[in-house]
């Protein structure tokens, strides 16, 4: 049932409120009204503010594997499965550097090698450039006989879900899990959480509409809008985590429900006090810390072949 939008839905957890206050100092609420160059400058500064020292013994290197990538190798590797990370940023901002510490910590926790893709951004590169870059890297890894867990946050969650659809439809085997973190999956923008959380802190429904308009993906393309896929059977197991105070919340919830209906194992977690981009608050918010721990545990289980 649709509800009237709250003028300003807000969580109550002290740590996440502090996180939002810091974010506002670096990235204004009306950032999408600024030039692309200004948006990227603000976003890079915000990411740098929340950067963290890498785990002890973590090695990383920048390479080219169809597209530019960053490869992370923790001091202890306990599985041959590769973690493929696709960063968020509305397809407009973000890079392998913006999610540097996040990727390193996931790799360290899961004791697995991780590859982060520095895919091309819009508006310089419109859809399908982003999914093509990521799919090219995925095909290289699968062609090497590697098993892969595909992971993405926000726009990266969209890309991750789309890659599993592309791989299934092309008959490619080897993806053993998909992990979608507050993903944008093509919801209708006018009902459910898009209405209830239209003015949520950190990301609004208007922002989501802006990013879609910039990307210019066809509205009926399921790789770009996975919720519009007519068939979800045959996909890898999924772990989907969302923020309660986020217009994208129901995209993740509905996708998990549809996956289960199609016979795909899907775990869904709604973080009750979280906002969009809560991964960055994992060292200052109790809720984000717990959500990140659960996320890493799920990734590690998939990488080891556990359900």
C-alpha positions in Angstrom: 0.0 0.0 0.0 1.3 3.4 -0.9 1.9 6.0 1.9 2.3 9.7 1.9 6.0 10.8 1.8 7.5 12.0 5.0 8.8 15.5 4.8 12.1 14.4 6.4 12.3 10.8 7.6 15.2 10.4 9.9 16.9 7.6 11.9 17.6 8.0 15.6 20.9 6.1 16.0 23.5 8.6 17.3 26.3 7.2 15.1 24.4 7.4 11.9 23.3 11.0 12.7 26.9 11.9 13.2 27.7 10.3 9.9 25.0 12.3 8.1 26.3 15.5 9.7 29.8 14.8 8.3 28.5 13.9 4.9 26.6 17.2 4.7 29.8 19.1 5.2 31.3 17.5 2.1 28.4 16.7 -0.2 25.4 19.1 -0.2 21.9 17.9 -0.5 21.5 19.6 -3.9 24.8 18.1 -5.3 23.1 16.8 -8.4 22.3 20.4 -9.5 26.1 21.1 -9.7 28.3 20.3 -12.7 29.6 16.7 -13.1 33.1 17.9 -12.3 32.0 19.5 -9.1 30.0 16.4 -8.1 33.1 14.3 -8.5 35.3 16.7 -6.5 32.8 16.7 -3.6 32.4 12.9 -3.7 36.1 12.3 -3.8 36.6 14.6 -0.8 33.8 12.8 1.1 35.3 9.4 0.4 38.7 10.6 1.5 37.2 11.8 4.8 36.0 8.3 5.6 39.1 6.5 4.4 40.7 4.0 6.7 44.1 2.3 7.0 44.3 -1.0 5.2 44.3 -4.2 7.1 47.8 -5.4 8.0 49.5 -7.4 5.2 47.0 -6.2 2.5 48.6 -5.9 -0.9 46.9 -4.2 -3.8 47.9 -3.3 -7.4 46.3 -1.4 -10.3 46.0 -3.5 -13.5 44.2 -3.8 -16.7 41.9 -6.8 -17.1 39.6 -5.8 -20.0 38.9 -2.6 -18.0 41.1 -0.9 -15.3 40.9 -2.8 -12.0 42.4 -2.8 -8.6 43.4 -6.2 -7.2 43.5 -6.9 -3.4 45.3 -9.8 -1.9 45.0 -10.2 1.9 47.9 -11.8 3.9 45.7 -14.9 4.3 43.8 -16.4 1.4 41.6 -19.4 2.1 39.7 -19.8 -1.1 40.3 -19.7 -4.8 37.0 -17.8 -5.4 37.4 -14.2 -6.6 35.3 -11.4 -5.2 34.3 -9.0 -8.0 33.4 -5.5 -6.5 31.5 -2.9 -8.5 31.4 0.5 -6.8 28.4 2.8 -6.3 28.1 6.5 -7.2 25.0 6.7 -9.4 27.1 5.7 -12.5 28.4 9.4 -12.3 30.9 9.5 -9.5 33.1 7.0 -7.7 36.2 4.9 -8.7 38.4 2.1 -7.5 39.9 4.7 -5.1 36.5 5.8 -3.6 35.8 2.3 -2.2 39.5 1.5 -1.5 39.3 0.7 2.3 35.8 -0.9 1.9 37.2 -3.4 -0.7 40.3 -4.1 1.4 38.3 -4.9 4.5 35.9 -7.2 2.7 38.8 -9.1 1.1 40.5 -9.4 4.5 37.4 -10.5 6.3 36.6 -13.1 3.6 40.2 -14.2 3.2 39.7 -14.0 -0.5 41.2 -12.1 -3.4 39.1 -9.2 -4.5 39.0 -7.2 -7.8 37.4 -3.8 -8.0 36.4 -2.5 -11.5 37.1 1.1 -12.4 34.3 1.2 -15.0 33.5 4.1 -17.3 31.2 6.8 -15.9 28.2 8.7 -17.3 27.5 11.2 -18.9 30.7 10.8 -20.9 29.9 7.1 -21.4 26.3 6.2 -21.5 24.7 2.8 -20.9 25.8 0.0 -21.7 29.4 1.1 -21.2 29.3 0.5 -17.5 27.9 -3.0 -17.7 30.1 -3.9 -20.7 33.2 -3.0 -18.7 32.2 -5.1 -15.8 31.0 -8.0 -17.9 34.3 -8.0 -19.8 36.2 -8.4 -16.5 33.8 -11.1 -15.3 34.3 -13.0 -18.6 38.0 -12.9 -18.2 37.8 -14.3 -14.7 35.3 -17.0 -15.6 37.5 -17.8 -18.7 40.4 -18.5 -16.3 38.3 -21.1 -14.6 37.7 -19.0 -11.5 34.6 -19.0 -9.4 33.3 -15.5 -8.7 31.1 -13.8 -6.1 29.7 -10.6 -7.7 29.3 -7.7 -5.2 28.0 -4.2 -5.7 26.7 -1.2 -3.7 24.0 1.2 -5.0 24.7 1.6 -8.8 27.2 -1.2 -8.4 24.4 -3.4 -7.0 22.5 -2.7 -10.2 25.5 -3.7 -12.2 26.1 -6.8 -10.2 22.5 -8.0 -10.6 22.6 -7.2 -14.3 25.9 -9.2 -14.7 24.3 -12.3 -13.3 21.4 -12.0 -15.8 23.8 -11.5 -18.7 26.0 -14.5 -17.6 23.0 -16.8 -17.2 21.6 -15.8 -20.6 25.0 -16.3 -22.3 25.4 -19.7 -20.6 28.4 -18.7 -18.5 29.0 -20.8 -15.4 31.0 -19.9 -12.3 29.2 -17.1 -10.5 28.6 -18.7 -7.1 26.8 -15.7 -5.4 25.5 -12.2 -5.9 25.7 -9.6 -3.1 23.6 -6.5 -3.6 24.1 -3.6 -1.1 21.3 -1.0 -1.2 20.9 -1.7 -4.9 19.1 0.4 -7.5 17.1 -2.2 -9.5 14.6 -0.2 -11.5 11.6 0.3 -9.2 8.8 2.6 -10.3 9.8 5.8 -8.4 6.2 6.5 -7.4 5.2 3.9 -4.7 6.4 2.1 -1.6 9.8 3.3 -0.3 10.2 5.7 -3.3 7.2 7.6 -1.9 7.7 6.9 1.9 11.4 7.8 1.7 11.2 10.4 -1.1 13.1 12.9 1.0 15.3 10.6 3.0 18.8 11.8 4.1 21.6 10.9 1.8 19.6 10.0 -1.3 16.2 11.2 -2.5 13.8 9.8 -5.0 14.6 12.8 -7.2 18.3 11.9 -7.0 17.5 8.4 -8.2 15.5 9.9 -11.2 18.5 12.1 -12.0 21.0 9.3 -12.1 18.7 7.3 -14.4 18.3 10.2 -16.7 22.0 10.7 -16.9 22.7 7.0 -17.7 20.1 6.8 -20.4 19.5 3.1 -20.2 16.5 1.8 -22.1 13.5 1.6 -19.7 12.6 -1.9 -20.9 16.1 -3.4 -20.6 16.2 -6.0 -17.7 20.0 -5.9 -17.5 19.7 -2.2 -16.7 16.5 -2.6 -14.6 16.7 -6.2 -13.1 13.2 -5.9 -11.5 11.8 -5.8 -15.0 13.3 -9.2 -15.9 10.6 -11.6 -16.8 12.6 -14.6 -15.6 14.8 -14.9 -12.5 15.3 -18.6 -12.3 18.7 -20.1 -12.7 20.5 -17.2 -11.0 23.1 -17.6 -8.3 22.2 -17.4 -4.6 21.8 -13.8 -3.3 22.5 -11.7 -0.2 20.7 -8.4 -0.4 21.1 -5.7 2.3 19.3 -2.4 2.3 18.9 0.7 4.4 15.5 1.4 5.9 15.8 5.2 5.4 16.4 4.9 1.6 14.1 5.2 -1.4 15.8 2.2 -2.9 14.8 0.0 0.1 11.9 -1.8 -1.7 14.0 -2.5 -4.8 16.1 -4.9 -2.7 13.1 -6.3 -0.9 11.0 -6.9 -4.0 14.0 -8.5 -5.9 14.7 -10.9 -3.0 11.0 -11.9 -3.0 11.0 -12.5 -6.8 14.3 -14.5 -6.6 12.7 -16.8 -3.9 9.6 -17.2 -6.0 11.9 -18.3 -8.9 13.6 -20.9 -6.7 16.7 -18.9 -6.0 18.1 -18.8 -2.5 18.0 -15.2 -1.3 18.8 -13.7 2.1 17.3 -10.2 2.7 18.4 -7.8 5.5 16.8 -4.4 6.1 19.1 -2.4 8.4 16.6 -0.5 10.6 18.5 2.6 11.4 20.6 2.9 8.3 20.6 5.4 5.4 22.0 5.1 1.9 25.7 4.6 1.7 25.9 3.3 5.3 29.0 1.2 4.4 31.0 4.3 5.0 29.7 4.5 8.6 30.9 1.0 9.5 33.5 2.4 12.0 31.3 5.0 13.7 27.8 3.5 13.8 26.7 0.4 15.7 24.1 -0.5 13.1 26.5 -0.1 10.2 29.2 -2.1 12.1 26.7 -4.9 12.6 25.4 -4.7 9.0 29.0 -4.8 7.6 29.9 -7.8 9.8 26.8 -9.7 8.5 27.7 -8.7 4.9 31.2 -9.9 5.2 30.1 -13.2 6.8 27.7 -13.8 3.9 30.4 -13.0 1.3 32.9 -15.3 3.1 30.4 -18.1 3.2 29.6 -17.8 -0.5 33.3 -17.7 -1.4 33.8 -20.9 0.6 30.9 -22.7 -1.0 28.6 -22.5 2.0 25.0 -21.5 1.9 
